[in-house]
Amino acid sequence: MHTDSGPKRAQIAAQMHTDSGPKRAQIAAQMHTDSGPKRAQIAAQMHTDSGPKRAQIAAQMHTDSGPKRAQIAAQMHTDSGPKRAQIAAQMHTDSGPKRAQIAAQMHTDSGPKRAQIAAQMHTDSGPKRAQIAAQMHTDSGPKRAQIAAQMHTDSGPKRAQIAAQMHTDSGPKRAQIAAQMHTDSGPKRAQIAAQMHTDSGPKRAQIAAQMHTDSGPKRAQIAAQMHTDSGPKRAQIAAQMHTDSGPKRAQIAAQMHTDSGPKRAQIAAQMHTDSGPKRAQIAAQMHTDSGPKRAQIAAQMHTDSGPKRAQIAAQMHTDSGPKRAQIAAQMHTDSGPKRAQIAAQMHTDSGPKRAQIAAQMHTDSGPKRAQVAANTSPSIAAQTCRCV
C-alpha cells in the first residue's frame, strides 16, 4: 500500500480516529510516503488519540521538517505527557546538544518523559541507549511499543530487549513493529516472535517459523496478517524453531490439527534430547493441549532441578492468578533467567502483573530469554502425564 495516491491516504487518515487497532496499523503502514504537511496535520490531532494511534503516527513522522519539530518543542512545557511523547518521537534529527540537554533533565522526569527522550536517541551511542532503557521500566506498554518502532537502526540486542517488554502492548502494535524488523538476523526474529504470546493471531507462529530465510517483503506481508493467530500455535512453533530446517517446520504446521492432547504432552516431556526433526514432529501434535500448560512448563525447564520442575508443573494448570502473583513477588533476587521463565508463564495474569514482571526483566539478555523458550527437560515427563 505504499504507492497509494496522496488523496487515498488522506481519506484513510480521516477515518483513523474510529478504526480498530488493526485498521490503524494497516493505514499507518501506508503513510510512510505522505507529505510533511499531512503528517503535521495528523500530529495536531494526536492529543486525544488513543495511545496506539499516537504510536503509529509518531513512527511516520521521521521526515517532518525541522521547523515543525521546533514549533512542537516550544509547546512542550504545558503539554500532557502523551503529547510530549509524540513530539519527542519527531525529534530524531535534532542536534546532539539538544539530546544532551534532554538527557540532563531526565533524573526527575516522569517515566513517560524518559520514554520520549529514548525515542529521539536512535543515533546516540549504544551506552546512552542502554542507560535510557534501564529507566523505562515504568513506562506504559504502548509507549515502549512506540519507541521500539522507532529504533529500527539500533543493534539487534537492543531490539530484543524492547521486544521483551512489549507483552502488554496491543497485538496490532507488536505486529507493526515486527514488520519493521526485516533486517534482523533470523534467530533474532524467532526470539521476538516467541515473546509475542499475548498477541491476537495464529499467523505469528507460522510466520516465526518462516522468518529465518524469507525475504524482507515476505516477512512484511506475514506481519500484516498476524492479528488473529492463536497463542497455542505460536507456542508450538517457538519450541521447534531452534534447530529444525525451515521446510520441516512448514510441514509440521500443516499437520497440527488432529493429534490427541495426551500424546502431545508425553512427547513434549521427551523433547530435551531428541533430534531437531523429532521435536518438530512432536510440536506438530500438540495443537489441543492447553496453551497455558505448555507455556508454564517450557518456561521452567532450564535450571530448576527435575523434582522442582515437576512440582511446579503439577500445580500450574489450575493455580489462581494470585498464586502466580505470589511467585512473581519472590522474583526480586532470582537470576535474570528465572524471571524470564516466570514471565513466560504469565500470559493469563492481569496486565498489571505482567507489567511488574517486565520491569524486572530489563537486564536479562535477550538471547537467554529466547533460549529458555526453546529449552525443555526430561524430568517433566512423569509429571506431565499426571497433569494433563
Residue pairs with C-beta under 8 A, 6 or more apart in sequence:
1 26
1 29
1 30
2 29
2 30
2 32
2 33
3 33
4 12
4 30
6 34
6 35
6 38
9 27
9 30
9 31
9 33
9 34
9 38
10 34
10 38
12 27
12 30
12 31
13 27
13 31
13 34
13 38
13 41
13 42
15 23
15 27
16 23
16 24
16 27
16 53
17 45
17 49
17 53
19 27
20 172
21 52
21 170
21 171
21 172
21 173
22 171
22 172
22 227
24 52
24 53
24 56
24 172
25 52
25 56
25 172
25 173
25 175
25 176
26 224
27 56
28 56
28 57
28 59
28 60
28 176
29 176
29 179
29 224
31 38
31 39
31 60
32 60
34 60
36 63
36 64
36 65
36 68
39 57
39 60
39 61
39 63
39 64
40 64
40 68
42 57
42 60
43 57
43 61
43 64
43 68
43 72
43 86
43 90
46 53
46 54
46 57
46 82
46 83
46 86
47 79
47 80
47 82
47 83
47 86
49 57
51 82
51 140
51 142
51 143
51 146
52 142
52 145
52 170
52 172
52 173
54 82
54 85
54 86
54 142
54 146
55 142
55 143
55 145
55 146
55 149
55 173
56 173
56 176
57 86
58 85
58 86
58 89
58 90
58 119
58 146
58 149
58 150
59 89
59 146
59 149
59 150
59 176
61 89
61 90
62 90
62 92
62 150
64 90
66 93
68 90
69 87
69 90
69 91
69 93
69 94
72 86
72 87
72 90
73 87
73 91
75 83
75 87
76 83
76 84
76 87
79 87
81 110
81 112
81 113
82 112
84 112
84 113
84 116
85 112
85 115
85 116
85 119
85 143
85 146
87 116
88 102
88 115
88 116
88 117
88 119
88 120
89 116
89 119
89 120
89 146
89 150
91 98
91 120
92 119
92 120
92 122
92 123
92 150
94 120
99 117
99 120
99 121
99 124
102 117
102 120
103 117
103 121
103 128
103 132
105 113
106 113
106 114
106 117
106 132
106 135
109 117
111 135
111 136
111 137
111 138
111 139
111 140
111 143
112 139
112 140
112 143
114 132
114 135
114 136
114 139
115 136
115 139
115 143
115 144
115 146
115 147
117 132
118 129
118 132
118 133
118 135
118 136
118 147
119 146
119 147
119 150
119 151
121 128
121 129
121 132
122 129
122 150
122 151
122 152
122 153
122 154
123 153
126 155
126 158
129 151
129 154
129 158
130 158
133 158
133 161
133 162
133 362
134 362
134 363
136 144
136 147
136 165
136 362
137 165
137 358
137 359
137 360
137 362
138 359
141 165
141 166
141 167
141 168
141 169
141 351
141 355
141 358
142 169
142 170
142 173
144 162
144 165
144 166
144 169
145 166
145 169
145 170
145 173
145 174
145 177
146 173
147 162
148 159
148 162
148 163
148 165
148 166
148 177
149 173
149 176
149 177
149 180
151 158
151 159
151 162
152 180
152 181
152 183
156 184
156 185
156 188
156 366
157 365
157 366
159 181
159 184
159 188
159 192
160 188
160 191
160 192
160 366
160 367
160 369
160 370
161 362
161 366
163 177
163 191
163 192
163 195
163 196
163 366
164 195
164 340
164 358
164 361
164 364
164 366
164 369
165 358
165 361
165 362
166 173
166 174
166 177
166 195
166 196
167 195
167 196
167 197
167 198
167 343
167 347
167 354
167 358
168 198
168 351
168 354
168 355
168 358
171 196
171 198
171 199
171 200
171 201
171 226
171 227
172 227
174 196
174 199
174 226
175 199
175 201
175 204
175 223
175 224
175 226
175 227
176 223
178 189
178 192
178 193
178 196
178 204
178 219
178 223
178 226
179 219
179 220
179 223
179 224
181 188
181 189
181 192
182 216
182 219
182 220
183 216
184 192
186 211
186 212
186 213
187 212
187 370
188 366
189 208
189 211
189 212
189 219
190 208
190 211
190 212
190 238
190 241
190 242
190 370
191 366
191 367
191 369
191 370
191 373
193 204
193 205
193 207
193 208
193 211
193 234
193 237
193 238
194 208
194 234
194 238
194 241
194 370
194 373
194 374
195 369
195 370
195 373
196 204
196 234
197 231
197 234
197 235
197 295
197 344
197 347
198 231
198 347
198 354
199 226
199 227
199 229
199 234
200 227
200 228
200 229
201 225
201 226
201 227
201 228
201 229
201 230
202 228
202 229
202 230
202 233
202 234
203 222
203 225
203 226
203 227
203 228
203 229
204 226
204 229
204 233
204 234
205 229
205 233
205 234
205 235
205 236
205 237
205 238
205 253
206 222
206 229
206 233
206 237
206 253
207 219
207 222
207 223
207 225
207 226
208 234
208 237
208 238
208 241
209 237
209 240
209 241
209 246
209 249
209 250
209 253
210 218
210 219
210 222
210 246
210 249
210 250
211 219
211 222
212 241
212 246
213 246
214 222
230 291
231 291
231 295
231 347
232 286
232 287
232 289
232 290
232 291
232 294
233 253
233 256
233 287
235 291
235 294
235 295
235 298
236 256
236 283
236 284
236 286
236 287
236 294
237 249
237 253
237 283
238 373
238 374
239 268
239 271
239 279
239 283
239 294
239 298
239 373
239 374
239 376
240 248
240 249
240 252
240 276
240 279
240 280
240 283
241 249
241 374
242 276
242 374
243 276
243 279
244 252
244 276
244 277
244 279
244 280
245 276
248 276
248 277
248 280
249 280
251 280
251 284
252 280
252 281
252 283
252 284
253 284
255 284
255 285
256 284
256 285
256 286
256 287
257 287
258 287
259 284
259 285
259 286
259 287
259 288
260 285
260 288
261 286
261 288
261 289
261 290
261 388
262 385
262 388
263 285
264 282
264 285
264 286
264 287
264 288
264 289
265 286
265 289
265 293
265 384
265 385
265 387
265 388
266 381
266 384
266 385
267 281
267 282
267 285
267 286
268 282
268 283
268 286
268 289
268 294
268 297
268 376
268 380
268 384
269 376
269 378
269 380
269 381
269 382
269 384
269 385
270 278
270 282
270 378
270 381
271 278
271 279
271 282
271 376
272 301
272 375
272 376
272 377
272 378
273 378
274 282
286 294
289 388
290 317
291 347
292 316
292 317
292 345
292 347
292 348
293 313
293 316
293 317
293 387
293 388
295 344
295 345
295 347
296 312
296 313
296 316
296 317
296 345
297 309
297 313
297 316
297 376
297 380
297 384
298 344
298 372
298 373
298 374
298 375
298 376
299 340
299 341
299 342
299 343
299 344
299 345
299 372
299 373
300 309
300 312
300 313
300 341
300 345
301 309
301 341
301 372
301 375
301 376
301 377
301 380
302 337
302 341
302 371
302 372
302 375
302 377
303 335
303 337
303 338
303 341
304 312
305 379
306 377
306 378
306 379
306 380
307 379
309 377
309 379
309 380
309 383
310 379
310 380
310 382
310 383
311 383
313 380
313 383
313 384
313 387
314 383
314 386
314 387
315 323
316 345
316 387
317 387
321 348
321 349
321 350
321 353
324 342
324 345
324 346
324 349
324 353
325 349
325 353
327 342
328 342
328 346
328 349
328 353
328 356
328 357
331 338
331 339
331 342
331 357
331 360
332 360
334 342
336 361
336 363
336 364
336 365
336 368
337 364
337 368
337 369
337 372
339 357
339 360
339 361
339 364
340 361
340 364
340 368
340 369
340 372
341 372
342 357
343 354
343 357
343 358
343 361
344 369
344 372
344 373
346 353
346 354
346 357
347 354
361 369
